[in-house]
Amino acid sequence: MTDQHQGRTQHQGRTQGRTQHQGQHQGQFAPATFDRAAGYALLDELQDAATRQAALPGLETLAPGFVDWIVTALFGGTYQRDGLALRDRQLLNLAALTALGGVEPQLVGHVRSSLRIGMTREEIVESLVHLAPYVGVPKALAGLRAAGQAFAAVAAAER
């Protein structure tokens, strides 16, 4: 048997084992909810046209189907869970993206989304300032610069 054939056989065995393992747990876990329509409706509520245009079309060209997966799993799944208000989810997004660093385009989009759902500039700025001792001053400063870009873009669109 060749190494290539053995690899295929081993992979098939793992797949079969995973299927058997998953079957052992069916009924033990609450089913996940993935509501594509709710995901797209929430995306429309959160993102203005400029934010959607900046992120999604280019990504769809690069990785077809990935945008739909993001919208369905994230906005139609995670965001649909009980326990957190939309405002709280946005605060967590601002904190997580600022802590990550290097994701300023997403952070700018989430700042814009935060404004759309009623958060004030002051709340957004103070959230980012509050992060400085936890994530480091450079990341907090990068977050504030991203917020400034979002504020300027929103102001320009309102003119």
DSSP file with accessible surface (Angstrom, degrees, kcal/mol):
  #  RESIDUE AA STRUCTURE BP1 BP2  ACC     N-H-->O    O-->H-N    N-H-->O    O-->H-N    TCO  KAPPA ALPHA  PHI   PSI    X-CA   Y-CA   Z-CA
    1    1 A M              0   0  154      0, 0.0     2,-0.0     0, 0.0     0, 0.0   0.000 360.0 360.0 360.0 134.4    0.0    0.0    0.0
    2    2 A T     >  -     0   0   88      1,-0.1     4,-2.7     4,-0.0     5,-0.2  -0.334 360.0-115.1 -78.1 160.2    1.4    3.4   -0.9
    3    3 A D  H  > S+     0   0  134      1,-0.2     4,-2.6     2,-0.2     5,-0.2   0.892 118.3  53.5 -59.7 -39.1    1.8    6.3    1.6
    4    4 A Q  H  > S+     0   0  149      2,-0.2     4,-2.0     1,-0.2    -1,-0.2   0.936 110.3  45.9 -63.0 -43.6   -0.7    8.3   -0.3
    5    5 A H  H  > S+     0   0   73      1,-0.2     4,-2.5     2,-0.2    -2,-0.2   0.917 111.7  52.1 -66.7 -39.6   -3.2    5.4   -0.1
    6    6 A Q  H  X S+     0   0   80     -4,-2.7     4,-3.0     1,-0.2     5,-0.2   0.918 108.1  52.0 -62.8 -40.7   -2.5    4.9    3.6
    7    7 A G  H  X S+     0   0   32     -4,-2.6     4,-2.6     2,-0.2    -1,-0.2   0.922 109.9  48.8 -60.8 -40.5   -3.1    8.6    4.2
    8    8 A R  H  X S+     0   0  121     -4,-2.0     4,-2.6     2,-0.2    -1,-0.2   0.934 112.0  48.6 -66.4 -40.7   -6.4    8.4    2.5
    9    9 A T  H  X S+     0   0   59     -4,-2.5     4,-2.3     2,-0.2    -2,-0.2   0.935 111.9  49.0 -65.2 -43.2   -7.4    5.4    4.5
   10   10 A Q  H  X S+     0   0  123     -4,-3.0     4,-2.2     2,-0.2    -1,-0.2   0.924 111.5  49.7 -63.0 -41.6   -6.4    7.1    7.7
   11   11 A H  H  X S+     0   0   94     -4,-2.6     4,-2.5    -5,-0.2    -2,-0.2   0.935 109.3  51.2 -62.6 -43.2   -8.4   10.2    6.8
   12   12 A Q  H  X S+     0   0   97     -4,-2.6     4,-2.6     1,-0.2    -1,-0.2   0.904 108.9  52.3 -62.0 -37.5  -11.4    8.1    6.0
   13   13 A G  H  X S+     0   0   36     -4,-2.3     4,-2.8     2,-0.2    -1,-0.2   0.908 108.7  49.4 -64.7 -40.9  -11.1    6.4    9.4
   14   14 A R  H  X S+     0   0  144     -4,-2.2     4,-2.7     2,-0.2    -1,-0.2   0.918 110.9  50.6 -63.7 -41.3  -11.0    9.7   11.2
   15   15 A T  H  X S+     0   0   48     -4,-2.5     4,-2.3     2,-0.2    -2,-0.2   0.946 112.0  46.5 -62.6 -44.7  -14.1   10.8    9.3
   16   16 A Q  H  X S+     0   0  123     -4,-2.6     4,-2.3     1,-0.2    -2,-0.2   0.931 113.0  49.8 -64.5 -41.1  -15.9    7.7   10.2
   17   17 A G  H  X S+     0   0   31     -4,-2.8     4,-2.8     1,-0.2    -1,-0.2   0.909 109.4  51.3 -63.5 -39.6  -14.8    8.0   13.8
   18   18 A R  H  X S+     0   0  127     -4,-2.7     4,-2.9     2,-0.2     5,-0.2   0.928 109.2  50.4 -64.9 -41.2  -15.9   11.6   14.0
   19   19 A T  H  X S+     0   0   87     -4,-2.3     4,-2.0     1,-0.2    -2,-0.2   0.940 112.8  46.4 -62.9 -43.9  -19.3   10.7   12.6
   20   20 A Q  H  X S+     0   0  135     -4,-2.3     4,-1.2     1,-0.2    -2,-0.2   0.923 113.2  49.9 -64.6 -41.5  -19.7    7.9   15.2
   21   21 A H  H >X S+     0   0  102     -4,-2.8     4,-0.7     1,-0.2     3,-0.5   0.924 109.8  50.2 -63.5 -44.4  -18.5   10.3   18.0
   22   22 A Q  H >X S+     0   0  113     -4,-2.9     3,-1.2     1,-0.2     4,-0.8   0.895 105.5  57.6 -61.8 -39.0  -21.0   13.0   17.0
   23   23 A G  H 3< S+     0   0   39     -4,-2.0     3,-0.5     1,-0.3    -1,-0.2   0.828  98.3  60.9 -61.7 -30.0  -23.8   10.4   17.0
   24   24 A Q  H << S+     0   0  128     -4,-1.2    -1,-0.3    -3,-0.5    -2,-0.2   0.774 109.1  42.7 -67.7 -24.0  -23.0    9.7   20.6
   25   25 A H  H XX S+     0   0   55     -3,-1.2     3,-2.5    -4,-0.7     4,-0.6   0.507  79.4 123.3-102.8  -7.5  -23.8   13.2   21.6
   26   26 A Q  T 3< S+     0   0  157     -4,-0.8    -3,-0.0    -3,-0.5    -4,-0.0  -0.322  80.7  21.4 -57.6 136.3  -26.9   14.0   19.6
   27   27 A G  T 34 S+     0   0   83      2,-0.3    -1,-0.3     1,-0.0    -2,-0.1   0.241 104.5  87.1  89.9 -14.5  -29.6   15.0   21.9
   28   28 A Q  T <4 S+     0   0  127     -3,-2.5     2,-0.4     2,-0.1    -2,-0.2   0.687  85.5  54.1 -86.6 -21.1  -27.2   16.1   24.7
   29   29 A F  S  < S-     0   0  145     -4,-0.6    -2,-0.3     3,-0.0     3,-0.1  -0.891  89.6-108.5-117.9 146.5  -26.7   19.6   23.4
   30   30 A A        -     0   0   95     -2,-0.4     2,-0.1     1,-0.1    -2,-0.1  -0.464  47.4-105.4 -65.2 138.3  -29.2   22.3   22.5
   31   31 A P        -     0   0  119      0, 0.0     2,-0.2     0, 0.0    -1,-0.1  -0.413  32.6-117.1 -68.4 142.6  -29.3   22.8   18.7
   32   32 A A        -     0   0   72     -2,-0.1     2,-0.5    -3,-0.1    45,-0.0  -0.546  23.4-133.1 -75.6 146.0  -27.6   25.8   17.3
   33   33 A T        +     0   0   97     -2,-0.2     2,-0.5    44,-0.1    47,-0.2  -0.897  25.2 176.2-103.8 125.6  -29.8   28.4   15.6
   34   34 A F        +     0   0  124     -2,-0.5     2,-0.7    43,-0.1    43,-0.2  -0.931   3.1 178.0-127.9 104.2  -28.6   29.7   12.2
   35   35 A D     >  -     0   0   74     41,-2.4     4,-2.4    -2,-0.5     5,-0.2  -0.881   9.5-172.6-113.1  98.0  -31.2   32.0   10.7
   36   36 A R  H  > S+     0   0  132     -2,-0.7     4,-2.5     1,-0.2     5,-0.2   0.911  86.3  49.8 -57.2 -46.9  -29.9   33.4    7.4
   37   37 A A  H  > S+     0   0   73      1,-0.2     4,-2.3     2,-0.2    -1,-0.2   0.922 112.1  47.7 -61.5 -43.4  -32.8   35.9    7.0
   38   38 A A  H  > S+     0   0   23      2,-0.2     4,-2.5     1,-0.2    -1,-0.2   0.881 110.4  54.2 -64.7 -36.0  -32.4   37.2   10.6
   39   39 A G  H  X S+     0   0    0     -4,-2.4     4,-2.4     2,-0.2    -2,-0.2   0.938 110.7  43.5 -63.1 -46.7  -28.6   37.5    9.9
   40   40 A Y  H  X S+     0   0   81     -4,-2.5     4,-2.2     2,-0.2    -2,-0.2   0.886 113.3  52.6 -68.4 -35.4  -29.1   39.6    6.8
   41   41 A A  H  X S+     0   0   59     -4,-2.3     4,-1.6    -5,-0.2    -2,-0.2   0.927 111.6  46.2 -64.7 -42.7  -31.8   41.7    8.5
   42   42 A L  H  X S+     0   0   18     -4,-2.5     4,-2.8     2,-0.2     5,-0.2   0.910 109.3  54.7 -66.8 -39.9  -29.5   42.4   11.5
   43   43 A L  H  X S+     0   0    4     -4,-2.4     4,-3.0     1,-0.2    -1,-0.2   0.918 107.2  50.8 -59.2 -41.8  -26.6   43.3    9.1
   44   44 A D  H  < S+     0   0   89     -4,-2.2    -1,-0.2     1,-0.2    -2,-0.2   0.859 112.2  47.8 -63.4 -34.5  -28.9   45.8    7.4
   45   45 A E  H  < S+     0   0  107     -4,-1.6    -2,-0.2    -5,-0.1    -1,-0.2   0.908 118.9  38.6 -71.4 -40.9  -29.7   47.3   10.8
   46   46 A L  H  < S+     0   0    1     -4,-2.8     2,-0.4    -5,-0.1    70,-0.2   0.876 112.2  54.6 -78.4 -41.6  -26.1   47.4   12.0
   47   47 A Q     <  -     0   0   21     -4,-3.0    -1,-0.1    -5,-0.2     2,-0.1  -0.840  67.0-144.6-108.9 134.5  -24.2   48.5    8.8
   48   48 A D     >  -     0   0   27     -2,-0.4     4,-2.4    61,-0.1     5,-0.2  -0.324  41.0 -96.3 -79.4 171.5  -24.8   51.4    6.6
   49   49 A A  H  > S+     0   0   65      1,-0.2     4,-2.8     2,-0.2     5,-0.2   0.886 123.6  53.8 -59.4 -39.2  -24.2   51.1    2.9
   50   50 A A  H  > S+     0   0   53      2,-0.2     4,-1.9     1,-0.2    -1,-0.2   0.903 109.5  47.7 -64.8 -39.8  -20.6   52.4    3.0
   51   51 A T  H  > S+     0   0   11      2,-0.2     4,-1.3     1,-0.2     5,-0.3   0.934 113.9  46.6 -67.1 -44.3  -19.6   49.9    5.7
   52   52 A R  H  X S+     0   0   70     -4,-2.4     4,-2.2     1,-0.2     3,-0.4   0.919 112.6  50.5 -61.4 -43.9  -21.2   47.0    3.8
   53   53 A Q  H  < S+     0   0  136     -4,-2.8     5,-0.4     1,-0.2    -1,-0.2   0.856 107.4  54.4 -65.1 -33.0  -19.5   48.2    0.6
   54   54 A A  H  < S+     0   0   90     -4,-1.9    -1,-0.2    -5,-0.2    -2,-0.2   0.811 123.1  21.6 -71.2 -28.8  -16.1   48.4    2.2
   55   55 A A  H  X S+     0   0   51     -4,-1.3     4,-1.0    -3,-0.4    -2,-0.2   0.869 117.3  45.0-108.3 -48.7  -16.1   44.9    3.5
   56   56 A L  H  X S+     0   0   33     -4,-2.2     4,-2.4    -5,-0.3     5,-0.2   0.921 100.4  52.9 -81.9 -46.7  -18.3   42.4    1.8
   57   57 A P  H  > S+     0   0   53      0, 0.0     4,-1.8     0, 0.0     5,-0.2   0.927 111.9  46.7 -60.0 -42.7  -18.2   42.6   -2.0
   58   58 A G  H  > S+     0   0   53     -5,-0.4     4,-1.9     1,-0.2    -2,-0.2   0.893 112.2  51.3 -64.7 -36.6  -14.4   42.3   -2.2
   59   59 A L  H  X S+     0   0   48     -4,-1.0     4,-3.3     1,-0.2    -1,-0.2   0.902 106.3  54.2 -67.9 -38.2  -14.4   39.4    0.2
   60   60 A E  H  < S+     0   0   77     -4,-2.4    -1,-0.2     1,-0.2    -2,-0.2   0.898 108.4  49.7 -63.7 -38.2  -17.1   37.6   -1.8
   61   61 A T  H  < S+     0   0  121     -4,-1.8    -1,-0.2    -5,-0.2    -2,-0.2   0.912 116.9  41.4 -65.7 -40.0  -14.9   37.9   -4.9
   62   62 A L  H  < S+     0   0  141     -4,-1.9    -2,-0.2     1,-0.2    -1,-0.2   0.909 133.3  17.1 -74.4 -43.8  -11.9   36.5   -3.1
   63   63 A A  S >X S-     0   0   34     -4,-3.3     3,-2.2    -5,-0.2     4,-0.5  -0.707  82.7-147.7-134.5  79.3  -13.7   33.8   -1.1
   64   64 A P  T 34 S+     0   0  103      0, 0.0    -3,-0.1     0, 0.0    -4,-0.1  -0.195  82.6  14.4 -53.6 132.6  -17.1   32.9   -2.6
   65   65 A G  T 3> S+     0   0   38      1,-0.0     4,-2.0    -5,-0.0     5,-0.1   0.141  97.5 100.5  91.3 -19.9  -19.6   31.9    0.0
   66   66 A F  H <> S+     0   0   93     -3,-2.2     4,-2.7     2,-0.2     5,-0.2   0.897  79.3  54.1 -67.5 -38.2  -17.6   33.1    3.0
   67   67 A V  H  X S+     0   0   12     -4,-0.5     4,-2.9     1,-0.2     5,-0.2   0.941 108.8  49.0 -60.0 -45.9  -19.6   36.2    3.3
   68   68 A D  H  > S+     0   0   43      1,-0.2     4,-2.9     2,-0.2     5,-0.3   0.911 110.8  50.6 -62.0 -39.6  -22.8   34.2    3.5
   69   69 A W  H  X S+     0   0  160     -4,-2.0     4,-3.1     2,-0.2     5,-0.5   0.935 111.3  48.4 -62.8 -44.8  -21.3   31.9    6.1
   70   70 A I  H  X>S+     0   0   38     -4,-2.7     4,-2.5     2,-0.2     5,-1.0   0.950 115.3  43.9 -59.5 -49.8  -20.2   35.0    8.2
   71   71 A V  I  <>S+     0   0    1     -4,-2.9     5,-1.9     3,-0.2     4,-0.3   0.934 119.1  42.9 -63.5 -44.5  -23.6   36.6    8.0
   72   72 A T  I  <5S+     0   0   20     -4,-2.9   -37,-0.4    -5,-0.2    -2,-0.2   0.948 122.8  35.3 -69.0 -48.0  -25.5   33.3    8.7
   73   73 A A  I  <>S+     0   0   15     -4,-3.1     5,-2.0    -5,-0.3    -3,-0.2   0.913 130.0  29.7 -75.6 -41.7  -23.3   32.0   11.5
   74   74 A L  I  <>S+     0   0   67     -4,-2.5     5,-2.9    -5,-0.5     6,-0.3   0.975 133.2  25.3 -84.2 -62.3  -22.4   35.3   13.2
   75   75 A F  I   <S+     0   0   12     -5,-1.0    -3,-0.2    -4,-0.3    -4,-0.1   0.819 132.5  39.7 -76.1 -29.5  -25.3   37.6   12.6
   76   76 A G  T   <S+     0   0    0     -5,-1.9   -41,-2.4    -6,-0.3    -1,-0.2   0.465 132.9  21.8 -95.5  -2.7  -27.9   34.9   12.2
   77   77 A G  T >>5S+     0   0    6     -3,-0.3     3,-1.2    -6,-0.2     4,-0.6   0.542 126.6  30.6-123.1 -80.3  -26.4   32.7   14.9
   78   78 A T  G >4<S+     0   0   71     -5,-2.0     3,-1.4     1,-0.3    -3,-0.2   0.897 121.6  49.9 -56.4 -45.9  -24.2   34.2   17.6
   79   79 A Y  G 34<S+     0   0   19     -5,-2.9    -1,-0.3     1,-0.3    -4,-0.1   0.716 104.8  60.3 -67.7 -19.9  -26.0   37.6   17.6
   80   80 A Q  G <4 S+     0   0   79     -3,-1.2    -1,-0.3    -6,-0.3    -2,-0.2   0.561  81.4 109.4 -85.5  -7.2  -29.4   35.9   17.8
   81   81 A R  S X< S-     0   0  177     -3,-1.4     3,-0.5    -4,-0.6     2,-0.1  -0.331  71.1-116.8 -69.0 150.7  -28.6   34.3   21.2
   82   82 A D  T 3  S+     0   0  155      1,-0.2    -1,-0.1    -2,-0.0     3,-0.1  -0.348  84.2  62.1 -75.6 164.3  -30.3   35.5   24.3
   83   83 A G  T 3  S+     0   0   78     -2,-0.1     2,-0.4     1,-0.0    -1,-0.2   0.109  90.0  63.8 111.5 -24.2  -28.4   37.1   27.2
   84   84 A L  S <  S-     0   0   77     -3,-0.5     2,-0.1    -5,-0.1    -1,-0.0  -0.999  71.4-129.8-135.5 137.4  -26.8   40.2   25.7
   85   85 A A     >  -     0   0   55     -2,-0.4     4,-2.2     1,-0.1     5,-0.2  -0.404  33.0-110.1 -74.4 157.7  -28.4   43.4   24.3
   86   86 A L  H  > S+     0   0   41      1,-0.2     4,-2.3     2,-0.2     5,-0.2   0.892 119.8  55.3 -57.4 -39.7  -27.1   44.5   20.9
   87   87 A R  H  > S+     0   0   96      1,-0.2     4,-2.3     2,-0.2    -1,-0.2   0.917 107.3  49.4 -60.1 -43.5  -25.4   47.5   22.5
   88   88 A D  H  > S+     0   0   66      1,-0.2     4,-2.3     2,-0.2    -1,-0.2   0.902 108.8  52.6 -64.7 -39.1  -23.5   45.1   24.9
   89   89 A R  H  X S+     0   0   28     -4,-2.2     4,-2.3     1,-0.2    -1,-0.2   0.910 108.8  50.6 -62.9 -39.9  -22.4   43.0   21.9
   90   90 A Q  H  X S+     0   0    0     -4,-2.3     4,-2.7     2,-0.2    -2,-0.2   0.910 107.9  52.3 -66.5 -39.4  -21.1   46.1   20.2
   91   91 A L  H  X S+     0   0   46     -4,-2.3     4,-2.4     1,-0.2    -1,-0.2   0.925 110.4  48.8 -60.4 -41.8  -19.1   47.1   23.2
   92   92 A L  H  X S+     0   0   99     -4,-2.3     4,-3.0     1,-0.2     5,-0.2   0.896 110.3  51.4 -64.2 -39.8  -17.6   43.6   23.3
   93   93 A N  H  X S+     0   0   39     -4,-2.3     4,-2.8     2,-0.2     5,-0.3   0.922 109.4  49.8 -62.2 -45.2  -16.8   43.9   19.6
   94   94 A L  H  X S+     0   0    1     -4,-2.7     4,-2.1     1,-0.2    -2,-0.2   0.928 114.6  45.1 -59.4 -44.4  -15.1   47.3   20.1
   95   95 A A  H  X S+     0   0   31     -4,-2.4     4,-2.6    -5,-0.2    -2,-0.2   0.933 114.9  46.7 -65.9 -45.7  -13.0   45.8   23.0
   96   96 A A  H  X S+     0   0   53     -4,-3.0     4,-2.4     2,-0.2    -2,-0.2   0.933 114.3  46.1 -65.0 -44.8  -12.1   42.6   21.2
   97   97 A L  H  X S+     0   0   27     -4,-2.8     4,-2.0    -5,-0.2     6,-0.3   0.892 113.9  49.0 -67.5 -37.0  -11.1   44.3   17.9
   98   98 A T  H  < S+     0   0    3     -4,-2.1    -1,-0.2    -5,-0.3    -2,-0.2   0.926 111.6  49.7 -66.5 -42.1   -9.1   47.0   19.8
   99   99 A A  H  < S+     0   0   36     -4,-2.6    -2,-0.2     1,-0.2    -1,-0.2   0.885 110.5  50.7 -64.6 -38.0   -7.3   44.3   21.8
  100  100 A L  H  < S-     0   0  113     -4,-2.4    -1,-0.2    -5,-0.2    -2,-0.2   0.919  93.0-165.9 -63.9 -45.7   -6.5   42.3   18.7
  101  101 A G     <  +     0   0   21     -4,-2.0    -2,-0.1    -5,-0.2    -3,-0.1   0.207  59.9  65.4  69.4 156.4   -5.0   45.2   16.9
  102  102 A G  S    S+     0   0   65      1,-0.1    -1,-0.1    -4,-0.1    -4,-0.1   0.612  79.4  92.7  75.1   9.6   -4.3   45.2   13.2
  103  103 A V    >>  +     0   0   36     -6,-0.3     4,-2.2     1,-0.1     3,-0.6  -0.167  39.8 140.2-124.9  39.1   -8.0   45.0   12.3
  104  104 A E  H 3>  +     0   0   58      1,-0.2     4,-3.2     2,-0.2     5,-0.3   0.833  66.2  59.0 -58.2 -37.5   -8.7   48.7   12.0
  105  105 A P  H 3> S+     0   0  101      0, 0.0     4,-1.9     0, 0.0    -1,-0.2   0.935 111.0  42.9 -58.9 -40.6  -11.0   48.3    8.9
  106  106 A Q  H <> S+     0   0  101     -3,-0.6     4,-2.4     2,-0.2    -2,-0.2   0.897 113.6  52.1 -69.0 -38.1  -13.3   46.0   11.0
  107  107 A L  H  X S+     0   0    1     -4,-2.2     4,-2.4     2,-0.2     5,-0.2   0.926 107.7  51.3 -64.8 -43.5  -13.0   48.3   14.0
  108  108 A V  H  X S+     0   0   25     -4,-3.2     4,-2.4     1,-0.2    -1,-0.2   0.936 111.0  49.7 -57.6 -44.9  -14.0   51.4   11.9
  109  109 A G  H  X S+     0   0    9     -4,-1.9     4,-2.4    -5,-0.3    -2,-0.2   0.908 110.8  48.4 -61.7 -40.5  -17.0   49.4   10.7
  110  110 A H  H  X S+     0   0   30     -4,-2.4     4,-2.4     2,-0.2    -1,-0.2   0.835 108.2  54.1 -73.1 -29.4  -18.0   48.5   14.2
  111  111 A V  H  X S+     0   0    0     -4,-2.4     4,-2.2     2,-0.2    -2,-0.2   0.946 110.4  47.3 -64.3 -45.6  -17.7   52.0   15.4
  112  112 A R  H  X S+     0   0   24     -4,-2.4     4,-2.1     1,-0.2    -2,-0.2   0.916 112.3  49.6 -60.5 -42.1  -20.0   53.1   12.7
  113  113 A S  H  X S+     0   0    2     -4,-2.4     4,-1.6     1,-0.2    -1,-0.2   0.894 107.4  54.9 -63.7 -39.2  -22.4   50.3   13.6
  114  114 A S  H  <>S+     0   0    0     -4,-2.4     5,-2.4     1,-0.2    -1,-0.2   0.910 108.5  48.0 -61.2 -41.2  -22.2   51.4   17.3
  115  115 A L  H ><5S+     0   0   39     -4,-2.2     3,-1.6     1,-0.2    -1,-0.2   0.914 107.8  56.4 -64.2 -40.9  -23.3   54.9   16.3
  116  116 A R  H 3<5S+     0   0  123     -4,-2.1    -1,-0.2     1,-0.3    -2,-0.2   0.811 105.9  50.2 -62.0 -32.1  -26.2   53.4   14.2
  117  117 A I  T 3<5S-     0   0   45     -4,-1.6    -1,-0.3    -3,-0.2    -2,-0.2   0.366 129.6 -91.5 -92.1   6.6  -27.6   51.6   17.2
  118  118 A G  T < 5S+     0   0   59     -3,-1.6    -3,-0.2     1,-0.3    -2,-0.1   0.463  75.1 142.4 106.7   1.2  -27.5   54.7   19.3
  119  119 A M      < -     0   0    6     -5,-2.4    -1,-0.3    -6,-0.2     2,-0.2  -0.488  46.9-126.1 -70.4 147.7  -24.2   54.7   21.1
  120  120 A T     >  -     0   0   67     -2,-0.1     4,-2.2     1,-0.1     5,-0.2  -0.530  15.8-115.2 -91.1 162.4  -22.7   58.1   21.5
  121  121 A R  H  > S+     0   0  113      1,-0.2     4,-3.0     2,-0.2     5,-0.2   0.903 118.3  55.3 -58.8 -42.2  -19.3   59.2   20.4
  122  122 A E  H  > S+     0   0  144      1,-0.2     4,-2.9     2,-0.2     5,-0.3   0.917 107.0  48.9 -59.7 -43.5  -18.5   59.8   24.1
  123  123 A E  H  > S+     0   0   65      2,-0.2     4,-2.0     1,-0.2    -1,-0.2   0.914 113.6  46.9 -62.9 -41.2  -19.4   56.2   25.0
  124  124 A I  H  X S+     0   0    0     -4,-2.2     4,-2.1     2,-0.2    -2,-0.2   0.951 114.4  46.0 -65.8 -48.6  -17.3   54.8   22.2
  125  125 A V  H  X S+     0   0   45     -4,-3.0     4,-2.7     1,-0.2     5,-0.2   0.939 113.6  48.5 -61.1 -46.9  -14.3   57.0   23.0
  126  126 A E  H  X S+     0   0  108     -4,-2.9     4,-2.6    -5,-0.2    -1,-0.2   0.865 108.2  55.2 -65.1 -33.0  -14.5   56.3   26.8
  127  127 A S  H  X S+     0   0   32     -4,-2.0     4,-1.0    -5,-0.3    -1,-0.2   0.926 111.6  44.0 -62.1 -43.4  -14.8   52.6   26.1
  128  128 A L  H  X S+     0   0    0     -4,-2.1     4,-0.5     2,-0.2     3,-0.3   0.896 113.5  49.7 -70.8 -39.3  -11.6   52.7   24.1
  129  129 A V  H >< S+     0   0   63     -4,-2.7     3,-1.5     1,-0.2    -2,-0.2   0.922 106.2  57.7 -63.1 -41.2   -9.8   54.9   26.7
  130  130 A H  H 3< S+     0   0  122     -4,-2.6     4,-0.3     1,-0.3    -1,-0.2   0.809 100.1  59.4 -60.5 -27.8  -10.9   52.4   29.4
  131  131 A L  H >X>S+     0   0   23     -4,-1.0     4,-2.9    -3,-0.3     3,-1.5   0.716  79.3  91.5 -73.5 -20.9   -9.1   49.6   27.5
  132  132 A A  H <X5S+     0   0   22     -3,-1.5     4,-2.1    -4,-0.5    -1,-0.2   0.867  87.0  44.3 -49.9 -49.3   -5.7   51.3   27.7
  133  133 A P  H 345S+     0   0  108      0, 0.0    -1,-0.3     0, 0.0    -2,-0.1   0.762 120.6  43.1 -70.3 -16.3   -4.5   49.7   30.9
  134  134 A Y  H <45S+     0   0  169     -3,-1.5    -2,-0.2    -4,-0.3    -3,-0.1   0.828 129.1  21.6 -94.5 -38.9   -5.8   46.3   29.8
  135  135 A V  H  <5S-     0   0   35     -4,-2.9     4,-0.3     1,-0.2    -3,-0.2   0.542 116.6 -96.9-108.0 -11.4   -4.7   46.1   26.1
  136  136 A G     X< -     0   0   28     -4,-2.1     4,-2.1    -5,-0.6     5,-0.2   0.053  28.9 -93.2 103.8 145.4   -1.9   48.7   26.2
  137  137 A V  H  > S+     0   0   87      1,-0.2     4,-3.1     2,-0.2     5,-0.2   0.906 120.1  56.3 -60.5 -43.7   -1.7   52.3   25.2
  138  138 A P  H  > S+     0   0   97      0, 0.0     4,-2.3     0, 0.0    -1,-0.2   0.921 110.6  44.4 -58.8 -41.3   -0.6   51.7   21.6
  139  139 A K  H  > S+     0   0   86     -4,-0.3     4,-2.4     2,-0.2    -2,-0.2   0.895 113.3  50.6 -69.9 -38.1   -3.6   49.5   20.9
  140  140 A A  H  X S+     0   0    4     -4,-2.1     4,-2.5     2,-0.2    -1,-0.2   0.920 110.8  49.9 -63.6 -40.8   -6.0   51.9   22.6
  141  141 A L  H  X S+     0   0   82     -4,-3.1     4,-2.5     2,-0.2    -2,-0.2   0.912 109.8  50.4 -63.2 -41.4   -4.5   54.8   20.5
  142  142 A A  H  X S+     0   0   14     -4,-2.3     4,-2.3    -5,-0.2    -1,-0.2   0.906 110.4  50.9 -63.5 -38.3   -5.0   52.7   17.4
  143  143 A G  H  X S+     0   0    1     -4,-2.4     4,-2.4     2,-0.2    -2,-0.2   0.909 109.7  49.3 -63.6 -41.4   -8.6   52.1   18.4
  144  144 A L  H  X S+     0   0   48     -4,-2.5     4,-2.7     2,-0.2    -2,-0.2   0.893 109.3  51.8 -66.2 -38.6   -9.1   55.8   19.0
  145  145 A R  H  X S+     0   0  152     -4,-2.5     4,-2.3     2,-0.2    -2,-0.2   0.920 110.1  49.5 -63.1 -40.4   -7.7   56.6   15.6
  146  146 A A  H  X S+     0   0    1     -4,-2.3     4,-2.3     2,-0.2    -2,-0.2   0.920 110.4  50.3 -63.7 -40.8  -10.1   54.1   14.0
  147  147 A A  H  X S+     0   0    1     -4,-2.4     4,-3.1     1,-0.2    -2,-0.2   0.925 108.5  52.4 -63.0 -43.0  -12.9   55.7   15.9
  148  148 A G  H  X S+     0   0   36     -4,-2.7     4,-2.4     1,-0.2    -1,-0.2   0.904 108.7  50.4 -59.0 -40.7  -11.8   59.1   14.6
  149  149 A Q  H  X S+     0   0  118     -4,-2.3     4,-2.3     2,-0.2    -1,-0.2   0.918 112.2  47.4 -62.4 -43.2  -11.9   57.8   11.1
  150  150 A A  H  X S+     0   0    0     -4,-2.3     4,-2.6     2,-0.2     5,-0.2   0.926 111.7  49.6 -64.8 -44.6  -15.4   56.4   11.6
  151  151 A F  H  X S+     0   0   22     -4,-3.1     4,-2.5     1,-0.2    -2,-0.2   0.918 112.2  48.3 -60.6 -43.4  -16.6   59.7   13.1
  152  152 A A  H  X S+     0   0   60     -4,-2.4     4,-2.6    -5,-0.2    -1,-0.2   0.905 111.4  49.9 -64.7 -41.2  -15.2   61.7   10.2
  153  153 A A  H  X S+     0   0   36     -4,-2.3     4,-2.1     2,-0.2    -2,-0.2   0.907 112.0  47.6 -65.4 -41.3  -16.7   59.4    7.6
  154  154 A V  H  X S+     0   0   24     -4,-2.6     4,-1.6     2,-0.2    -2,-0.2   0.923 112.2  49.6 -65.2 -42.8  -20.1   59.6    9.3
  155  155 A A  H  X S+     0   0   23     -4,-2.5     4,-0.7    -5,-0.2    -2,-0.2   0.914 111.1  49.5 -62.3 -41.0  -19.9   63.4    9.5
  156  156 A A  H >< S+     0   0   54     -4,-2.6     3,-0.8     1,-0.2    -1,-0.2   0.890 109.6  51.5 -65.9 -37.3  -18.9   63.6    5.8
  157  157 A A  H 3< S+     0   0   75     -4,-2.1    -1,-0.2     1,-0.2    -2,-0.2   0.798 105.9  55.8 -69.5 -26.7  -21.8   61.4    4.8
  158  158 A E  H 3<        0   0  150     -4,-1.6    -1,-0.2    -3,-0.2    -2,-0.2   0.634 360.0 360.0 -80.4 -15.4  -24.3   63.6    6.8
  159  159 A R    <<        0   0  229     -3,-0.8    -3,-0.0    -4,-0.7    -4,-0.0  -0.224 360.0 360.0 -78.1 360.0  -23.2   66.7    4.9
